[in-house]
Amino acid sequence: MSNQSNTIDQFFDKQFEQELSNAGSNVLVAYDGVLNSETISKLETEIEGKILDKNLPKSVVRKVFFICVETLQNMLLHGFKDENGAQHNYIVLSISPTHLVLNTANLVGNSFVPKLTNDINTINSFDDPAKLKEYYLEHLENNELSDKGGAGLGFITIAMKSGNKLGANFNSLNDKFSHFALEAKINIE
């Protein structure tokens, strides 16, 4: 394993520990490791069980579960791998008296940061849910599939389901990769 990969590992581990520390005893589900279909299936089951245990309204449970599944699939399909083929990512789902908060992170190529930043800023610019839905429908009609099979709708659907602005942060790790952290908050109704 290269020294650069170790540095990326260390950065992700430090950020994951910080997310856990920030959430404290409110953590419902936390995972730091490689994502694959089996891991995602296990995480989905764990997430579903944890949010059902909280006796939240069904509409909130559906939103949280959808957002978690969408985010995990996005991380698996669109997350980058370092020079050694290692995928770096984590997920922390926590609860507060007013929100469920999903914090995730994965590796992205630096060349994608401006587009991701622009996409999220555009999504966050909509104050009216109806206008965001219009943007989604327009995007659905006019967008072609990417080389990884996506149409760029994931962030839009996450924002629509959450009903809140998305939080996003990028930390450049080297000349090729950045740490991309995404936060989605879901109101507990």
C-alpha positions in Angstrom: 0.0 0.0 0.0 1.4 3.4 -1.0 2.1 6.2 1.5 -0.5 8.3 -0.3 -3.2 5.6 0.3 -2.2 5.5 4.0 -2.6 9.3 4.2 -6.1 9.0 2.6 -7.0 6.2 5.0 -5.8 8.3 8.0 -7.8 11.3 6.8 -11.0 9.3 6.4 -10.5 7.6 9.7 -10.0 11.0 11.4 -13.1 12.4 9.8 -15.2 9.4 10.7 -14.1 9.7 14.3 -15.0 13.4 14.2 -18.5 12.5 12.9 -19.0 10.0 15.7 -17.8 12.5 18.3 -20.1 15.2 17.0 -23.1 12.8 17.1 -22.2 11.4 20.5 -24.8 9.1 22.0 -27.2 10.0 19.2 -25.6 7.6 16.7 -28.0 5.1 15.3 -25.8 3.5 12.7 -22.2 4.0 11.8 -20.0 2.2 9.3 -16.5 2.9 8.0 -15.3 0.4 5.4 -15.6 -1.0 2.0 -19.0 -0.9 0.3 -20.4 -3.8 -1.7 -23.8 -5.2 -2.4 -23.7 -7.5 0.7 -22.5 -4.7 3.0 -25.2 -2.3 1.7 -27.9 -5.0 2.2 -26.7 -5.4 5.8 -26.6 -1.7 6.4 -30.1 -1.3 4.9 -31.5 -3.9 7.3 -29.7 -2.3 10.3 -30.9 1.2 9.3 -34.5 0.0 8.9 -34.4 -1.7 12.3 -32.9 1.3 14.1 -35.4 3.8 12.7 -38.3 1.6 13.3 -37.2 1.2 16.9 -37.6 5.0 17.3 -41.4 4.8 16.6 -41.2 7.6 14.1 -44.1 8.4 11.8 -44.2 6.1 8.7 -43.6 9.0 6.4 -40.3 9.9 8.2 -39.2 6.2 8.2 -39.8 6.0 4.4 -37.9 9.2 3.8 -34.9 8.2 5.9 -34.8 4.7 4.4 -35.0 6.1 0.9 -32.3 8.7 1.5 -30.0 6.1 3.1 -30.4 3.6 0.3 -29.9 6.3 -2.4 -26.8 7.6 -0.7 -25.3 4.2 -0.2 -25.9 3.3 -3.9 -24.4 6.6 -5.0 -21.3 6.0 -2.9 -21.0 2.5 -4.3 -21.5 3.4 -7.9 -19.9 6.8 -8.1 -17.3 6.8 -5.3 -13.7 6.8 -6.6 -11.0 4.3 -5.8 -7.5 5.4 -5.0 -4.4 4.4 -6.9 -4.4 1.0 -5.1 -8.0 0.3 -6.0 -9.2 1.0 -2.4 -12.6 2.7 -1.9 -12.8 5.1 1.1 -16.2 5.9 2.6 -18.2 6.1 5.7 -21.8 6.6 6.9 -23.1 8.0 10.2 -26.9 8.1 10.9 -27.8 10.0 14.0 -31.0 11.4 15.7 -31.7 14.7 17.5 -35.0 15.8 18.9 -35.9 17.5 15.6 -34.0 15.7 12.9 -32.5 12.5 11.7 -29.1 13.3 10.2 -27.2 11.3 7.6 -23.5 12.1 7.2 -21.6 10.3 4.5 -18.3 10.6 2.8 -16.5 9.1 -0.1 -13.5 9.7 -2.4 -14.0 11.8 -5.5 -11.7 12.9 -8.3 -10.7 16.5 -8.0 -11.8 17.2 -11.5 -15.4 16.4 -10.4 -15.5 18.8 -7.5 -16.5 21.9 -9.4 -19.5 20.1 -11.1 -20.6 18.5 -7.8 -20.3 21.9 -6.0 -22.4 23.5 -8.8 -25.0 20.8 -8.8 -25.5 21.0 -5.0 -25.5 24.8 -5.0 -28.2 24.7 -7.7 -30.3 22.2 -5.8 -29.9 24.2 -2.6 -30.9 27.4 -4.4 -34.6 26.2 -4.6 -36.7 27.5 -1.7 -39.9 26.3 -3.2 -40.3 22.4 -3.2 -42.5 22.7 -6.3 -39.7 24.5 -8.2 -37.2 21.8 -7.1 -39.6 19.2 -8.4 -39.9 21.1 -11.8 -36.0 21.1 -11.9 -36.1 17.3 -11.3 -38.6 16.7 -14.0 -36.7 18.9 -16.5 -33.4 17.2 -15.5 -35.1 13.8 -16.0 -36.3 14.7 -19.5 -33.1 16.3 -20.7 -30.3 14.3 -19.1 -28.5 11.4 -20.5 -27.0 8.5 -18.6 -23.5 8.9 -17.4 -20.8 6.3 -18.1 -21.6 4.8 -14.7 -25.4 4.6 -15.4 -26.6 7.6 -13.5 -28.7 10.5 -14.8 -27.5 12.9 -12.1 -30.8 12.7 -10.2 -29.5 11.3 -6.8 -28.8 14.6 -5.1 -32.0 16.1 -6.4 -34.1 13.2 -5.0 -32.3 13.3 -1.7 -33.0 17.0 -1.3 -36.6 16.5 -2.4 -37.2 13.7 0.1 -35.4 15.4 3.0 -37.1 18.7 2.5 -33.9 20.5 3.6 -30.8 21.9 2.0 -28.0 19.5 1.5 -24.7 20.1 3.3 -21.6 19.4 1.3 -17.9 19.8 2.0 -14.8 19.0 0.0 -11.3 18.5 1.3 -8.5 18.1 -1.2 -6.3 15.2 -0.3 -3.8 15.3 -3.0 -3.5 16.3 -6.7 -6.0 13.6 -7.7 -8.6 13.1 -5.0 -10.8 14.9 -2.5 -12.8 13.8 0.5 -16.5 14.5 -0.3 -18.8 14.8 2.8 -22.5 15.0 2.3 -25.1 15.8 5.0 -28.9 15.2 4.6 -31.3 16.2 7.4 -34.8 14.8 7.7 -37.3 16.5 9.9 -39.0 14.4 12.5 -42.6 15.4 12.0 
